[in-house]
Amino acid sequence: MSRTLSYREAMREAMHEALANDPRVFLMGEDVGRYGGTYAFSKGFLDEFGPERIRDTPLSELGFVGAAIGAALGGMRPIVEVMTVNFSLLALDQIVNTAALYRHMSGGQFSVPLVVRMTTGAGRQLAAQHSHSLEGWYAHIPGIKVLAPATIEDARGMLAPALADPDPVVIFEHAGLFNMEGDLPDTRDDLMVDIRSAKVRRIGTDVAIITHGGSLSKALAAAGQLAAEGISAEVVDLRVLRPLDTAAIVAAVAKCRRAVVVDEGWKSGSLAAEVMARIMENVFYELDAPVARVCSEEVPIPYAKHLEDAALPQPEKIVAAVKGLFA
Amino acid sequence: MNIDHHAPPPPAGPVPWQSDFAVGLLADMVRIRRMEEKSAELYGAGKIRGFLHLYIGEEAVAVGALHALSVEDNIVATYREHAHALVRGMAMSTIMAEMYGRREGCAHGRGGSMHLFDKATRLFGGNAIVGGGLPLAVGLALAAKMQNENRIAACFFGDGAVAEGAFHESLNLAALWKLPVLFCCENNLYGMGTALERSESQTDLCVKAASYNMPALRADGMDIVAVHETTKQAVQRVRESRGPVFVEYQTYRFRAHSMFDAELYRPKAEVEEWKTRGPIHTFSARLKAEGKLTEEQFLALDAAANAEVADAVAFAEAGTWEPVEDLLKDVHTPEGVAP
């Protein structure tokens, strides 16, 4: 048996399950309580779990993320919702200088079992300060794990293993996915997702399209168009951005001998650059063409729809990049 | 605004403590002093590297305040934290080994002088980001509250941290959520080389804290009696109210900010003036005058401190290096290990 859920409902259900099953788990963040969550992920939680466990915070990202780290050290299992990646920059010090380093700096005496969730990405005409895709920055930092659920299955199944992880896990949820629907199995055992591996979302033989998060649906759309033109594309969803599943990348590229990396981050210093470097390091001699990438244009994301669309990866750009490998 | 920022003066007259307790606190101050003096010497000799921030002059604060706390309480400190680690109960040899970068140090040489951690004594670092420990202390207090534990979180930070957003966010959150945090501001008048009046529009730090709707007390940080009695009162208020209290300790560091500091920003006469108020010689003179300490006792505790330092140095000298093969250890928690 299966049932149909939206991404939002899947994440809400995952949090509900965690709160119901473990008294150490609590949710904190801006407007997670009375407002019901900026994106309604925690609607109804305040009534069900009470204000001790569903904590509305002040607009104090540095303070409440740091407090969550302290609470994790003190024996709790906090889920912190930072409204968006854009605001997470105000908490970057605590995530990078404290959470990520704590175990190593203390010689292994203390772990920080913390989950930070945040919205990422562009595509909703929210302009430059609300459209960042900075998960690649976070993926640069040793000591944290970085997840990017791009499917209903991952939205539902990544939180439990993230909470079970003894170290900090940062989860990036692309805002363009929240209303997406999909089927999930009914049994809970089938819901757990392995948060160490990438996943092939479409099997192909001619080109590997490697992507994550909000770009996955665009890559799949491009693969559909390419199939109609006789090019069989394999689509790899990285879904774990740190540590990267190098073996999965290598396997897909070795099979297809061509690769396009799609990343909503800006090209310079991007996660796409890291994926390309790993391809060069590991599978260079298997390639039939230089590796290509489709990233955001090097411009702050503009407001006007036509400009925003032009700044972001799109299926047509991916199709063009793939065809370029066969020219 | 309810400004409650002047602690009652310490009881006039004699030191209000039994002789044993008083001498014990004095001995802790001397242990810190001797350890720090030796650390400076070892830095000069190239045995200790990186940054080294000495606590010389401020000993009364850590000793007086930490002795007012319970072993169950959580402690968060700064990068000037050798004293806190020592008073809290970390072995001097472990501290010294860490400063040497040895495997026998508290963090196996991964932290050094600024990152002393000790799970056994609930010391949560050693934090080299100014203000970085404040939110952490708030969270530790939140965890204690949510788990119905009686422990409080004591957070040490300097006057420089008061300019950081983390200070304001943390005091607000602790007061808003009524969390048992003792905010211990070690005001030594300079954030590195910048004097308080050159960085704060309001130099009365108690006024700032009180604006977050919490009691704010002030103590002469050169007087261990004032420090301890004020902290005891503050700790009691935190335990009874289960809400935060702020204490400002007015103190002074006699040495440079770190070993790279030429001290161009403060007059030598100011340093000399503060040295006349040095916490060790003033307190020992007071105890002697009251007949609670003899010169022989003082010499004995000083000799014991020097012997402890010598042992610590010998331990660090004899220490080993963490194998380079273990370089990547403790970036993540090994599988199967509970945090």
Contacts between the chains, C-beta under 8 A, distances in Angstrom:
chain1	res1	chain2	res2	distance
A	26	B	146	7.0
A	52	B	146	6.3
A	53	B	146	8.0
A	55	B	177	7.8
A	57	B	173	7.4
A	58	B	169	7.4
A	58	B	172	6.2
A	58	B	173	6.7
A	58	B	176	6.9
A	60	B	169	4.2
A	60	B	172	6.8
A	60	B	173	6.4
A	62	B	135	6.6
A	62	B	165	5.9
A	62	B	166	5.6
A	62	B	169	5.7
A	63	B	135	5.1
A	63	B	138	7.1
A	63	B	165	7.9
A	63	B	166	6.7
A	63	B	169	2.8
A	63	B	170	5.5
A	63	B	172	7.2
A	63	B	173	5.1
A	64	B	135	7.6
A	64	B	169	7.7
A	64	B	173	6.7
A	65	B	135	7.3
A	66	B	132	7.5
A	66	B	134	7.3
A	66	B	135	2.3
A	66	B	136	5.6
A	66	B	138	7.1
A	66	B	139	6.5
A	66	B	166	6.9
A	66	B	169	8.0
A	66	B	170	7.4
A	67	B	135	5.0
A	67	B	136	7.6
A	67	B	138	4.4
A	67	B	139	3.8
A	67	B	142	5.9
A	67	B	170	7.6
A	67	B	173	6.0
A	68	B	139	5.9
A	69	B	135	7.2
A	69	B	136	5.9
A	69	B	139	5.8
A	70	B	124	7.8
A	70	B	135	6.5
A	70	B	136	4.1
A	70	B	137	6.3
A	70	B	138	6.1
A	70	B	139	2.1
A	70	B	140	4.3
A	70	B	141	7.5
A	70	B	142	6.8
A	70	B	143	6.8
A	70	B	153	7.5
A	71	B	139	4.1
A	71	B	140	7.3
A	71	B	142	4.8
A	71	B	143	4.4
A	71	B	146	7.4
A	72	B	139	7.3
A	72	B	143	7.8
A	72	B	339	7.9
A	73	B	124	6.3
A	73	B	136	7.1
A	73	B	139	7.1
A	73	B	140	6.2
A	73	B	143	7.4
A	74	B	74	7.1
A	74	B	139	6.5
A	74	B	140	4.6
A	74	B	141	8.0
A	74	B	142	7.2
A	74	B	143	2.5
A	74	B	144	6.1
A	74	B	147	7.5
A	75	B	143	5.4
A	75	B	147	6.0
A	76	B	142	7.5
A	76	B	143	4.7
A	76	B	146	6.0
A	76	B	147	7.4
A	78	B	139	8.0
A	93	B	129	6.3
A	93	B	132	6.7
A	93	B	166	7.7
A	94	B	132	7.3
A	94	B	135	6.1
A	97	B	129	4.9
A	97	B	132	6.1
A	98	B	127	7.5
A	98	B	129	7.5
A	98	B	132	6.0
A	98	B	136	6.5
A	102	B	125	7.8
A	103	B	330	5.4
A	103	B	331	7.1
A	103	B	332	7.0
A	103	B	333	6.3
A	104	B	110	5.8
A	104	B	330	4.9
A	104	B	331	5.5
A	105	B	107	6.3
A	105	B	110	6.3
A	105	B	111	5.0
A	105	B	115	4.7
A	105	B	117	7.1
A	105	B	125	7.0
A	105	B	126	7.5
A	106	B	106	7.8
A	106	B	107	5.6
A	106	B	111	6.9
A	106	B	115	7.1
A	106	B	117	3.7
A	106	B	119	7.8
A	106	B	125	6.7
A	106	B	126	8.0
A	107	B	105	7.3
A	107	B	106	6.2
A	107	B	107	3.2
A	107	B	108	4.4
A	107	B	109	8.0
A	107	B	110	5.3
A	107	B	111	6.6
A	107	B	117	6.9
A	107	B	330	6.5
A	108	B	108	7.6
A	108	B	329	7.0
A	108	B	330	3.9
A	108	B	333	7.9
A	109	B	106	7.5
A	109	B	107	7.4
A	109	B	117	5.2
A	109	B	118	7.3
A	109	B	119	4.4
A	110	B	117	6.5
A	110	B	119	6.5
A	110	B	124	7.1
A	110	B	339	7.7
A	111	B	333	4.5
A	111	B	337	7.7
A	111	B	339	3.4
A	112	B	339	7.4
A	113	B	339	4.7
A	142	B	331	5.1
A	143	B	331	5.5
A	143	B	332	7.1
A	145	B	332	8.0
A	166	B	332	7.9
A	166	B	333	3.9
A	166	B	337	6.7
A	166	B	338	6.8
A	166	B	339	3.9
A	167	B	332	5.1
A	167	B	333	5.4
A	167	B	339	7.7
